[in-house]
Amino acid sequence: MKNNYLITVILVIVFAGAGFYGGMKYQQGQKGNLSGQFGNGQNVMRNNRTGATGANNLGGFRPVAGEIISADNKSITVKLQDNSSKIILINDKTQINKAETVNKSELKIGEKVSVFGSENTDGSVTAQNVQLNPIQRVGGATSK
């Protein structure tokens, strides 16, 4: 009787440990890697708010970085590093910054951008903030 009890306890501990290990490995596989879009040796700001929901614990925000390949008054299309593209919806509430806040007319094809906003069910992103990022040249001069 004692042997059955001991075997049961050992099996429970083994299965609990295996379940914990499997859960940890699964969670590690679920973590997003923002450096895929924001790489190039740049530091990436990560959102560590507790209680955040959505992809990568960004409170529903979907960061997008790349080159503008199409633009109109209501949206831009951004080419990502993996050569796919993402439609970004912009409106009057969207902040567009280039060292200072600027207008939608500053969103030109060929500009490098970082976009922060909410991902929609169709895969597009409604922008909350668009950062225009000129490329730094050696010597401090900038180019677009």
C-alpha positions in Angstrom: 0.0 0.0 0.0 2.8 2.4 0.9 4.6 1.5 -2.4 1.5 2.4 -4.4 1.2 5.8 -2.6 4.9 6.5 -3.1 4.7 5.6 -6.8 1.7 7.8 -7.2 3.4 10.8 -5.6 6.5 10.3 -7.7 4.4 10.1 -10.9 2.5 13.3 -10.0 5.8 15.2 -9.4 7.3 13.9 -12.7 4.2 14.9 -14.7 3.9 18.3 -13.0 7.5 19.0 -13.7 7.2 17.9 -17.4 4.0 20.0 -17.7 5.8 23.0 -16.3 8.8 22.6 -18.6 6.6 22.1 -21.6 4.6 25.3 -20.7 7.8 27.3 -20.3 9.1 26.1 -23.7 5.7 26.9 -25.3 5.7 30.4 -23.8 9.2 31.1 -25.0 8.0 30.2 -28.5 5.2 32.7 -28.2 7.3 35.8 -27.4 7.6 38.2 -30.3 10.9 39.3 -31.7 10.7 43.0 -32.6 14.2 43.1 -33.8 13.0 41.4 -37.0 11.3 44.6 -38.0 13.3 47.1 -35.9 16.8 45.5 -36.2 19.8 47.0 -38.0 21.7 47.4 -34.7 19.2 49.8 -33.2 17.9 49.5 -29.7 14.2 48.7 -29.5 11.9 50.2 -26.8 9.9 47.4 -25.2 6.6 47.9 -23.4 6.8 46.3 -20.0 3.4 47.4 -18.7 1.7 44.8 -16.5 -1.8 43.8 -17.5 -1.2 44.7 -21.2 -3.1 42.7 -23.7 -2.6 42.0 -27.4 0.3 40.9 -29.5 3.6 40.9 -27.6 2.0 42.6 -24.6 1.9 45.9 -26.4 -1.6 46.8 -25.3 -3.0 46.0 -28.7 -0.4 48.1 -30.5 1.3 46.6 -33.6 4.6 48.3 -34.4 5.5 48.4 -38.1 8.8 49.7 -39.6 9.8 50.0 -43.2 9.7 52.1 -46.4 6.6 53.9 -47.7 5.7 52.4 -51.1 2.3 54.0 -51.5 0.5 57.0 -49.9 -2.8 58.8 -50.1 -4.8 61.0 -47.7 -6.2 58.1 -45.6 -3.4 55.4 -45.7 0.1 54.5 -46.5 1.5 51.2 -47.5 4.8 50.2 -45.8 7.3 47.7 -47.3 8.7 45.6 -44.4 12.2 44.0 -44.1 10.9 40.7 -45.3 9.6 42.3 -48.5 5.9 41.9 -47.4 3.8 45.1 -47.1 1.4 46.4 -44.5 -1.5 48.9 -45.1 -1.5 51.7 -42.4 -4.7 53.6 -41.9 -4.2 57.2 -40.9 -6.7 59.8 -39.7 -6.8 63.3 -38.1 -5.9 61.8 -34.7 -2.8 60.1 -36.0 0.4 61.8 -34.8 3.0 62.1 -37.5 6.5 63.1 -36.2 9.7 64.1 -37.9 11.7 65.7 -35.1 8.5 67.7 -34.6 4.9 67.0 -35.4 4.1 67.4 -39.1 1.1 66.8 -41.4 0.1 63.8 -43.5 1.6 65.5 -46.6 5.0 64.7 -45.2 4.4 61.0 -45.8 6.2 60.5 -49.1 7.0 57.4 -51.0 10.5 56.3 -50.1 10.5 57.7 -46.6 11.6 55.3 -43.8 8.9 55.1 -41.1 8.1 53.4 -37.8 4.4 53.1 -37.1 2.6 52.3 -33.8 -1.1 51.5 -33.9 -3.8 48.9 -33.4 -3.9 45.9 -35.7 -7.3 45.4 -37.4 -9.0 42.1 -38.2 -8.1 42.4 -41.9 -4.4 42.7 -41.1 -4.1 46.5 -41.7 -3.0 48.8 -38.9 -4.8 51.9 -37.7 -1.9 54.3 -36.9 -1.7 56.1 -33.6 1.8 57.4 -34.2 4.0 57.6 -37.3 7.7 58.3 -36.9 9.6 59.6 -40.0 13.2 58.4 -39.6 15.9 60.1 -41.8 19.0 57.9 -42.2 22.1 59.3 -40.5 25.1 59.7 -42.7 28.7 59.8 -41.4 29.4 63.4 -40.1 25.9 64.0 -38.8 24.2 65.0 -42.1 20.8 63.5 -42.7 19.2 62.2 -45.9 15.8 60.8 -46.7 
